Amino acid sequence: MKKRMTHFAFGAMMAMTIAACSETADQGASLQPSGGSMAWDAPMRTGSPEDENACLSAVASQTGNTVVVLSSEFSEANTLVMVGVGPQQAPWRCLVSKGRVAEVMSITDEGAL
């Protein structure tokens, strides 16, 4: 009985994980001209366009380079927006809520940008 419950719980968790992965939005928000390569074919985009654009502006201002949204993940506290910088889309992390940027940080070696 205990083994059956464990299998059931595992199956339920897997179903929820797969369902959560299906939440994607369009790939429209970008300050980079279209035609840039994306790091993933279908990035997770659950953040609002307002939050994504605020992060794009903040990262572009800080780096002086082209930027593109790689993914965004909505949270009531702060939305996490991953931004690709430059032609190689070096990853940057941005925390934002209601269009107000709380934090911008490079995830890689900034000397490589």
Secondary structure, DSSP 8 states (H G I E B T S, - for coil): -HHHHHHHHHHHHHHHHHHHHT----S--BSS-TT---SSSS--B-S-HHHHHHHHHHHHHHH-S-EEEEEEE--SS-EEEEEEETTTTEEEEEEEETTEEEEEEESS-GGG-
